[in-house]
Amino acid sequence: MRRFLGRSVLSHQIDCAIALGCQSIFCLVDGVGQDVVECQHRAERAGARFQTIGSTHALPKLVRGGDEVIALADGLLVDPDILTEKLPGKAAVLTFPIDNVAGLDFERLDADRAWAGALVIGGDRMECLRQLPPDADAASTLMRIALQSGAPAILLDPAILTEGRWGATVREDGLAAREQAWIGRQVATTGFCAPGQAIAERIGLRLARDIVGRRMERAPILAALVFGLLAGLATILDKPIIGLALALPMAFCIPIATIIEHVGRSVQQDTSPPTALRIMRIASDVLLVAIVAQALPPIGDFAWLGLFVSVVLFLVLYNGAHSALLPVRALFADRIVLLAILLVGGIIGVLLPLAAGLVIVALLVMMAKRITAD
């Protein structure tokens, strides 16, 4: 069974049926495998009845004459929101201009149009299926029955094809391109004014297509956790510079994990807050405060000043990430760049003046917003 972002295409069609408010979902399949069982559970969790059928002749027995039947072609992959918007509540067949779907595996209707793979038909027309072979293509047959019954053909804007929001999944190369386009629409990446964050997020975008919905989906957040634990252990063992070095890949993994988590939740249509990542981000900043405080050299008899400088640095950066000028907010939040700078400072022995200098620069940048506003 073809897959899109770690889930079967059928599972995405179930999402469309749920978004359209379907009360019963009938799936024409040769056998019941794990993917079909998962689709059944997905439909039932949403309150819909799911039933598999082995032939088109079973449909007339299951559908009442007053029902409105929505049929999706095998392999049709479409965003639920766009299908909900385009599909009317009465009998109709959705089409595309034939010139815009050449080579895209849509069924040709005539010289000017191709079927878009979705339709609405009255339940009273299901009896026509009894006159056809039981192994006939159900969706294609219903399309022709609907047109012969006088259902209007609605022409769709072909722009949704180029946007990757509607298409067939017959060709694997096209499916890969659609996966990448879909991921790009779900995530707003950081600009390169925050280079560390920007690079990590783009790596996350690339990885998302390969690991979302698979066992490796949790790998980035687990890697961040492991590097964080090692960085903490190094700091406890009085090796804070090593701790900074180990914290750098931790900081790199967190944005990657954030992107993959966001894409995974979008695929699953999960709207619950990402609690684990939120805790991870807070814990990582607490860890970085401790590492930097340990790495700073003693300041006279005031050993606590190292912790003070570290806390002030991160508080200023946190505040700047929310209130500085918009073009530099992402840079304030870029822990990868920060750790790279602090690591270099720690290695060459100028960590204290460097940390103090970063605080002063950050405060001056934040003051620039107030001066600009005045």
Secondary structure in CASP SS format (residue, H / E / C, confidence):
PFRMAT SS
TARGET T0000
AUTHOR 0000-0000-0000
METHOD secondary structure of the structure
MODEL  1
M C 1.00
R C 1.00
R E 1.00
F E 1.00
L C 1.00
G C 1.00
R E 1.00
S E 1.00
V H 1.00
L H 1.00
S H 1.00
H H 1.00
Q H 1.00
I H 1.00
D H 1.00
C H 1.00
A H 1.00
I H 1.00
A H 1.00
L C 1.00
G C 1.00
C C 1.00
Q C 1.00
S E 1.00
I E 1.00
F E 1.00
C E 1.00
L E 1.00
V C 1.00
D C 1.00
G C 1.00
V C 1.00
G C 1.00
Q H 1.00
D H 1.00
V H 1.00
V H 1.00
E H 1.00
C H 1.00
Q H 1.00
H H 1.00
R H 1.00
A H 1.00
E H 1.00
R H 1.00
A C 1.00
G C 1.00
A C 1.00
R E 1.00
F E 1.00
Q E 1.00
T E 1.00
I E 1.00
G C 1.00
S C 1.00
T H 1.00
H H 1.00
A H 1.00
L H 1.00
P H 1.00
K H 1.00
L H 1.00
V C 1.00
R C 1.00
G C 1.00
G C 1.00
D C 1.00
E E 1.00
V E 1.00
I E 1.00
A E 1.00
L E 1.00
A C 1.00
D C 1.00
G C 1.00
L E 1.00
L E 1.00
V E 1.00
D C 1.00
P H 1.00
D H 1.00
I H 1.00
L H 1.00
T H 1.00
E H 1.00
K H 1.00
L C 1.00
P C 1.00
G C 1.00
K C 1.00
A C 1.00
A E 1.00
V E 1.00
L E 1.00
T E 1.00
F E 1.00
P E 1.00
I H 1.00
D H 1.00
N H 1.00
V C 1.00
A C 1.00
G C 1.00
L C 1.00
D C 1.00
F C 1.00
E C 1.00
R E 1.00
L C 1.00
D C 1.00
A C 1.00
D C 1.00
R E 1.00
A E 1.00
W E 1.00
A E 1.00
G E 1.00
A E 1.00
L E 1.00
V E 1.00
I E 1.00
G E 1.00
G H 1.00
D H 1.00
R H 1.00
M H 1.00
E H 1.00
C H 1.00
L H 1.00
R H 1.00
Q H 1.00
L C 1.00
P C 1.00
P C 1.00
D C 1.00
A C 1.00
D C 1.00
A H 1.00
A H 1.00
S H 1.00
T H 1.00
L H 1.00
M H 1.00
R H 1.00
I H 1.00
A H 1.00
L H 1.00
Q H 1.00
S C 1.00
G C 1.00
A C 1.00
P C 1.00
A E 1.00
I E 1.00
L E 1.00
L C 1.00
D C 1.00
P C 1.00
A H 1.00
I H 1.00
L H 1.00
T H 1.00
E C 1.00
G C 1.00
R C 1.00
W E 1.00
G E 1.00
A E 1.00
T C 1.00
V C 1.00
R C 1.00
E H 1.00
D H 1.00
G H 1.00
L H 1.00
A H 1.00
A H 1.00
R H 1.00
E H 1.00
Q H 1.00
A H 1.00
W H 1.00
I H 1.00
G H 1.00
R H 1.00
Q H 1.00
V C 1.00
A C 1.00
T C 1.00
T C 1.00
G C 1.00
F C 1.00
C C 1.00
A C 1.00
P H 1.00
G H 1.00
Q H 1.00
A H 1.00
I H 1.00
A H 1.00
E H 1.00
R H 1.00
I H 1.00
G H 1.00
L H 1.00
R H 1.00
L H 1.00
A H 1.00
R H 1.00
D H 1.00
I H 1.00
V C 1.00
G C 1.00
R C 1.00
R H 1.00
M H 1.00
E H 1.00
R H 1.00
A H 1.00
P H 1.00
I H 1.00
L H 1.00
A H 1.00
A H 1.00
L H 1.00
V H 1.00
F H 1.00
G H 1.00
L H 1.00
L H 1.00
A H 1.00
G H 1.00
L H 1.00
A H 1.00
T H 1.00
I H 1.00
L C 1.00
D C 1.00
K C 1.00
P H 1.00
I H 1.00
I H 1.00
G H 1.00
L H 1.00
A H 1.00
L H 1.00
A H 1.00
L H 1.00
P H 1.00
M H 1.00
A H 1.00
F H 1.00
C H 1.00
I H 1.00
P H 1.00
I H 1.00
A H 1.00
T H 1.00
I H 1.00
I H 1.00
E H 1.00
H H 1.00
V H 1.00
G H 1.00
R H 1.00
S H 1.00
V H 1.00
Q H 1.00
Q C 1.00
D C 1.00
T C 1.00
S C 1.00
P C 1.00
P C 1.00
T H 1.00
A H 1.00
L H 1.00
R H 1.00
I H 1.00
M H 1.00
R H 1.00
I H 1.00
A H 1.00
S H 1.00
D H 1.00
V H 1.00
L H 1.00
L H 1.00
V H 1.00
A H 1.00
I H 1.00
V H 1.00
A H 1.00
Q H 1.00
A H 1.00
L C 1.00
P C 1.00
P C 1.00
I C 1.00
G C 1.00
D C 1.00
F C 1.00
A C 1.00
W C 1.00
L H 1.00
G H 1.00
L H 1.00
F H 1.00
V H 1.00
S H 1.00
V H 1.00
V H 1.00
L H 1.00
F H 1.00
L H 1.00
V H 1.00
L H 1.00
Y H 1.00
N H 1.00
G H 1.00
A H 1.00
H H 1.00
S H 1.00
A C 1.00
L C 1.00
L H 1.00
P H 1.00
V H 1.00
R H 1.00
A H 1.00
L H 1.00
F H 1.00
A C 1.00
D C 1.00
R H 1.00
I H 1.00
V H 1.00
L H 1.00
L H 1.00
A H 1.00
I H 1.00
L H 1.00
L H 1.00
V H 1.00
G H 1.00
G H 1.00
I H 1.00
I H 1.00
G C 1.00
V C 1.00
L H 1.00
L H 1.00
P H 1.00
L H 1.00
A H 1.00
A H 1.00
G H 1.00
L H 1.00
V H 1.00
I H 1.00
V H 1.00
A H 1.00
L H 1.00
L H 1.00
V H 1.00
M H 1.00
M H 1.00
A H 1.00
K H 1.00
R H 1.00
I H 1.00
T H 1.00
A H 1.00
D C 1.00
END
